[in-house]
Amino acid sequence: NPTAVLMTGDAVGHRSCQFPVTDPVAEGVRLVTMGSRLMSEGWPSVATTLHPMQPMANPGEAVTVVDTPLGNDDFVPNYYLDPVSDGALGFPLDYLQRVAAGLQPPLSADQSYGFVRGGGVRYNISARVAVLAINTIVYSVEHKFWTVEQPADPFGQFAWLKQQLEQLEKNQMRVIITGHVPPAIGAKEFKMEWIPAYADAFIGLVAAHADTVSLMLFAHTHQNMVLAFPPLAGGKKGPPTLISAAVSPVYMNNPTWRALELDSTGALLNYRVHAANLSATSATVAPVWKPLFDARSRYAPQDVTTSDGIRKFAVELKDNDELFSRYMSDRVSGGGGPQGVVKADAATRAKQSCLISDAFNQTAFDACVTRGGTTAA
């Protein structure tokens, strides 16, 4: 009986809208909205998407479907989103209007107003916790600004995020931020996934409201990963970040979904990964979903539910072959992809530890690698 169901983008299979179809845009809309509908049908008690300014009347008695963090493949062509306004919301974008019209349950008027103009969407999943779903495609290094110079604040989303965080902080609510592309170093080429100026602006906003933001959730990499927030002054603690692997096995991961256990403030207590072992399937044997691991048991005595714990986990992983191999296998949910069988030499362990402890800034990551990996705080 979950409080919320979160879809973190790429409902459209990679490149499926690039294949010859009569109308690629219509196919993209069909696939995105079909994912939304299937999630809603899976939970008969699904809540009508909540008005951004009102708390749930009966927390825990209904399910909120958070389905607006679109992925790069949800756009046609891949990563395409244009035109982009600067500093404020502009005109509605046709593709997003068509997607919004098919989301189930439907967005409220206020939620739809921001979403169809490229901006963020707020969901109150309890009386004390809100989810801010942001559009990350416009920040990606793969996104092209076709009709404008690179804006300082695409769609005014940073201004919106600041306003939301200030209001929620004033109301003594806590926040979970989610999107598709993480503002971090990529696991394949070890380069930033976001344009650095945007990543720095975002991390600065979260740091300024570290007491309000409990957790960040992203996707895109097709791997289960944990990231520590950069150290903050004054004893403040930044939120942990989880990156989720995919239902699709396109990059050799086993199909995956996860269940998060949160306290009443949205703080992470544990997470459980469920997977289907594709090596046990065939044309006549369907995949079977089974619990794969829960983080607290899997990594004990290490704690991967806080940024401090994740940073200590990175230090231990660097010098512990068994822990390193376990984490790398877990990243692909026990699949046979290259990340699950990577050689655990000292240089590789050092780089992977930095991907956990220093992922939000290229300079910090490179310096960590040069030092030979994560060091104790």
VOGU-3710 file (C-alpha; in Angstrom, 3 decimals, decimal comma):
1> nptavlmtgd> 0,000/0,000/0,000  2,436/2,705/-1,162  1,850/6,376/-0,545  3,148/7,237/-4,007  4,304/5,586/-7,208  7,145/7,335/-9,024  8,006/7,016/-12,711  11,360/8,616/-13,485  11,144/8,834/-17,260  11,881/7,019/-20,513
11> avghrscqfp> 8,572/5,240/-20,732  9,394/5,234/-24,431  11,820/2,423/-25,270  15,166/3,732/-26,493  15,002/4,751/-30,131  11,546/3,212/-30,598  10,142/6,527/-31,855  13,041/6,828/-34,259  11,956/3,675/-36,116  9,746/4,193/-39,204
21> vtdpvaegvr> 6,289/4,986/-37,839  3,520/7,009/-39,411  3,694/9,724/-36,737  6,706/9,547/-34,347  5,357/12,330/-32,128  1,991/10,624/-31,724  3,807/7,380/-30,934  5,823/9,138/-28,239  2,678/10,563/-26,666  0,980/7,142/-26,832
31> lvtmgsrlms> 3,820/5,358/-25,051  4,354/7,981/-22,328  0,671/8,161/-21,470  0,286/4,381/-21,633  2,914/4,059/-18,895  1,009/6,573/-16,786  -2,286/4,745/-17,326  -0,821/1,347/-16,460  0,622/2,669/-13,201  -2,714/4,175/-12,240
41> egwpsvattl> -4,603/0,988/-13,088  -2,198/-1,009/-10,929  -3,401/0,767/-7,784  -7,224/1,028/-7,663  -6,996/3,543/-4,794  -4,913/5,943/-6,862  -5,416/9,519/-5,770  -6,506/12,257/-8,099  -3,333/14,263/-8,523  -3,297/16,770/-5,711
51> hpmqpmanpg> -3,624/20,491/-6,013  -0,131/21,908/-5,421  -1,185/23,983/-2,418  -3,256/21,476/-0,461  -2,075/18,554/1,713  -3,513/15,069/1,409  -6,685/14,724/3,447  -5,962/11,122/4,385  -2,248/10,368/4,060  -1,555/6,704/3,384
61> eavtvvdtpl> -5,107/5,939/2,237  -4,542/6,841/-1,404  -1,735/6,531/-3,912  -0,276/9,499/-5,772  1,213/8,700/-9,184  4,167/10,990/-9,946  4,601/10,620/-13,706  5,796/13,997/-14,997  9,633/13,577/-14,830  9,959/12,795/-18,543
71> gnddfvpnyy> 13,135/11,170/-19,870  15,176/12,071/-22,918  13,642/9,263/-25,010  10,172/10,486/-24,117  10,853/13,422/-26,434  10,856/13,199/-30,225  13,568/13,442/-31,443  15,644/12,284/-28,470  16,380/15,181/-26,058  14,407/17,628/-28,233
81> ldpvsdgalg> 12,582/20,386/-26,349  12,159/23,744/-28,042  11,616/26,692/-27,799  13,021/27,352/-24,312  12,056/30,471/-22,391  14,480/32,124/-19,948  13,668/33,151/-16,395  9,954/32,409/-16,537  7,426/30,074/-18,101  6,624/30,841/-21,720
91> fpldylqrva> 3,980/29,528/-24,080  2,583/25,982/-23,831  4,565/23,449/-25,866  2,465/21,283/-28,159  4,110/17,962/-27,297  3,791/18,517/-23,553  0,159/19,570/-23,962  -0,543/16,300/-25,757  1,217/14,310/-23,022  -0,609/16,162/-20,224
101> aglqpplsad> -3,956/15,423/-21,852  -3,317/11,683/-21,523  -1,795/11,429/-18,026  -3,767/9,364/-15,520  -4,826/10,620/-13,097  -5,010/14,067/-14,712  -2,902/16,931/-13,483  -4,547/19,755/-11,594  -4,857/23,094/-13,383  -1,832/24,526/-11,554
111> qsygfvrggg> 0,289/21,429/-12,162  -0,633/21,318/-15,837  0,124/25,037/-16,274  3,777/24,503/-15,341  4,217/21,097/-16,962  3,007/22,045/-20,458  5,354/25,053/-20,419  8,410/22,942/-19,581  8,485/23,610/-15,851  8,340/21,614/-12,643
121> vrynisarva> 5,362/19,990/-10,931  4,626/19,735/-7,217  2,845/16,804/-5,584  1,922/16,653/-1,894  2,202/12,970/-0,996  1,398/13,527/2,680  0,608/16,341/5,051  4,342/16,795/5,683  6,083/15,730/2,461  6,021/17,178/-1,051
131> vlaintivys> 7,624/15,846/-4,217  9,062/18,392/-6,657  9,347/16,786/-10,095  11,660/18,792/-12,319  12,340/18,846/-16,046  15,988/17,753/-16,341  16,171/17,323/-20,117  16,720/21,024/-20,668  19,825/20,876/-18,417  21,404/17,865/-20,152
141> vehkfwtveq> 24,672/18,195/-22,056  22,871/16,358/-24,884  20,109/18,956/-25,184  20,496/21,520/-27,967  19,183/25,086/-27,746  17,993/25,527/-31,323  16,287/28,911/-31,279  17,892/30,735/-28,333  21,279/31,178/-26,712  21,805/29,021/-23,628
151> padpfgqfaw> 19,500/30,662/-21,070  20,505/31,290/-17,457  17,289/29,756/-16,100  15,447/27,591/-18,645  11,677/27,895/-18,218  12,338/29,773/-14,961  12,556/26,410/-13,223  15,303/27,431/-10,801  13,200/30,431/-9,729  10,205/28,106/-9,310
161> lkqqleqlek> 12,269/25,621/-7,323  13,556/28,383/-5,030  10,025/29,678/-4,448  8,710/26,185/-3,716  11,514/25,371/-1,285  11,045/28,653/0,578  7,301/28,129/0,850  7,603/24,501/1,952  10,275/25,431/4,470  7,994/28,126/5,897
171> nqmrviitgh> 5,200/25,547/6,167  7,565/23,120/7,919  7,233/20,542/5,166  9,996/18,355/3,760  10,840/17,791/0,121  11,847/14,992/-2,215  13,273/16,222/-5,530  13,038/13,936/-8,539  13,822/13,992/-12,239  15,252/11,843/-14,999
181> vppaigakef> 18,839/12,919/-15,751  20,959/13,254/-12,577  23,019/16,459/-12,094  26,100/14,299/-11,710  29,025/12,497/-13,311  27,910/9,774/-15,735  28,817/6,163/-15,013  30,084/5,427/-18,530  32,255/8,316/-19,678  32,798/9,923/-16,245
191> kmewipayad> 31,682/13,339/-17,470  28,894/15,580/-16,164  25,395/14,666/-17,354  24,200/18,274/-16,856  25,713/21,438/-18,279  28,009/22,407/-15,365  26,519/25,864/-14,808  23,076/24,327/-14,342  24,365/21,586/-12,050  26,147/24,165/-9,876
201> afiglvaaha> 23,021/26,341/-9,687  20,862/23,364/-8,724  23,254/22,033/-6,079  23,543/25,538/-4,657  19,767/25,774/-4,321  19,539/22,400/-2,593  22,439/23,288/-0,286  20,693/26,509/0,735  17,663/24,424/1,766  19,453/21,331/3,033
211> dtvslmlfah> 17,251/21,238/6,132  14,171/20,977/3,911  15,272/18,563/1,168  15,209/15,002/2,525  16,063/12,980/-0,581  16,816/13,216/-4,310  15,780/10,549/-6,819  16,993/10,266/-10,414  17,318/7,653/-13,160  18,806/7,673/-16,719
221> thqnmvlafp> 21,916/5,563/-16,049  20,096/2,186/-15,981  22,048/1,395/-12,817  21,323/1,346/-9,080  23,629/3,954/-7,571  24,022/5,963/-4,364  25,546/9,458/-4,283  26,684/11,584/-1,345  25,814/15,283/-1,315  28,857/17,591/-1,134
231> plaggkkgpp> 29,962/18,470/2,421  28,317/21,617/3,795  29,531/24,188/6,273  28,042/24,713/9,704  27,262/21,086/10,375  24,431/20,937/7,842  23,783/17,648/6,064  22,815/17,448/2,402  20,317/14,865/1,179  21,348/11,449/-0,136
241> tlisaavspv> 20,720/10,718/-3,807  19,498/7,439/-5,244  19,687/6,599/-8,927  17,478/3,749/-10,039  18,163/1,075/-12,651  15,597/0,356/-15,337  12,734/-1,974/-16,081  14,234/-2,263/-19,560  17,300/-4,560/-19,860  18,588/-2,670/-22,906
251> ymnnptwral> 21,992/-2,047/-21,261  22,363/-5,580/-19,873  20,910/-4,892/-16,435  18,242/-7,193/-15,074  14,802/-5,507/-15,103  14,412/-3,619/-11,849  12,053/-1,657/-9,654  12,548/-0,558/-6,073  10,525/0,186/-2,955  11,597/3,041/-0,709
261> eldstgalln> 10,937/3,100/3,016  10,692/6,676/4,292  9,901/8,193/7,650  7,192/10,808/8,146  9,555/13,583/7,004  10,506/11,831/3,769  13,928/10,829/5,101  15,238/7,562/3,681  15,179/4,595/6,069  15,848/1,772/3,612
271> yrvhaanlsa> 15,254/0,689/0,037  14,538/-2,707/-1,451  15,429/-3,666/-5,003  13,259/-6,158/-6,894  14,468/-7,752/-10,120  13,665/-10,383/-12,728  16,573/-12,690/-13,588  16,616/-12,769/-17,383  19,075/-15,670/-17,481  16,246/-17,820/-16,072
281> tsatvapvwk> 13,780/-16,791/-18,780  13,168/-17,992/-22,315  10,595/-17,738/-25,080  8,378/-20,030/-23,009  9,399/-19,047/-19,455  8,199/-15,630/-18,324  10,320/-13,380/-16,068  9,652/-13,773/-12,347  9,974/-10,710/-10,135  11,685/-11,412/-6,815
291> plfdarsrya> 13,227/-9,302/-4,026  16,949/-8,992/-4,769  18,264/-7,150/-1,712  17,503/-4,462/0,830  20,187/-1,854/1,304  20,470/-1,959/5,094  21,099/-5,695/5,192  23,104/-5,854/1,987  25,696/-3,248/2,960  25,741/-3,523/6,770
301> pqdvttsdgi> 27,508/-2,223/8,746  27,743/0,529/6,129  24,785/2,933/5,968  23,747/4,122/2,493  20,676/6,078/3,635  22,492/9,343/4,506  25,127/11,389/2,708  27,618/10,921/5,537  27,025/7,179/5,485  27,337/7,033/1,703
311> rkfavelkdn> 30,665/8,876/1,845  31,987/6,371/4,401  30,655/3,598/2,188  32,756/4,975/-0,690  35,889/4,928/1,487  35,269/1,296/2,454  34,380/0,226/-1,090  37,663/1,592/-2,430  39,721/-0,883/-0,401  37,321/-3,792/-0,048
321> delfsrymsd> 37,217/-6,132/-3,057  34,187/-8,058/-1,846  32,134/-4,932/-1,168  33,186/-3,427/-4,476  32,126/-6,516/-6,439  28,819/-6,686/-4,558  27,982/-3,054/-5,276  28,935/-3,303/-8,946  26,741/-6,374/-9,377  23,905/-4,623/-7,562
331> rvsggggpqg> 24,212/-1,662/-9,909  22,870/-3,866/-12,714  20,617/-5,889/-10,380  22,672/-9,031/-10,846  22,670/-8,718/-14,632  25,504/-9,613/-16,945  26,318/-6,119/-18,131  29,872/-4,783/-18,109  29,307/-2,791/-14,926  28,467/-6,021/-13,104
341> vvkadaatra> 31,694/-7,791/-14,003  34,176/-4,915/-14,054  37,663/-5,806/-12,859  38,236/-4,696/-9,282  41,755/-3,294/-9,668  42,880/-0,414/-7,447  42,493/2,278/-10,115  38,953/1,162/-10,981  37,920/0,982/-7,337  39,301/4,489/-6,785
351> kqsclisdaf> 37,348/5,953/-9,720  34,147/4,194/-8,706  34,495/5,416/-5,115  34,761/8,987/-6,409  31,619/8,421/-8,459  29,849/7,890/-5,119  31,488/10,616/-3,017  32,196/13,448/-5,499  29,695/13,047/-8,308  28,147/16,518/-8,489
361> nqtafdacvt> 31,101/18,480/-9,832  33,657/17,558/-12,493  36,564/19,321/-10,791  35,837/17,631/-7,454  35,511/14,240/-9,132  38,772/14,610/-11,080  40,597/15,728/-7,926  39,262/12,698/-6,053  40,511/10,364/-8,793  43,900/12,062/-8,783
371> rggttaa> 44,129/11,491/-5,009  43,563/7,785/-5,596  39,926/7,656/-4,497  37,674/8,790/-1,692  39,358/9,627/1,577  37,866/9,776/5,074  36,241/13,075/5,967
//
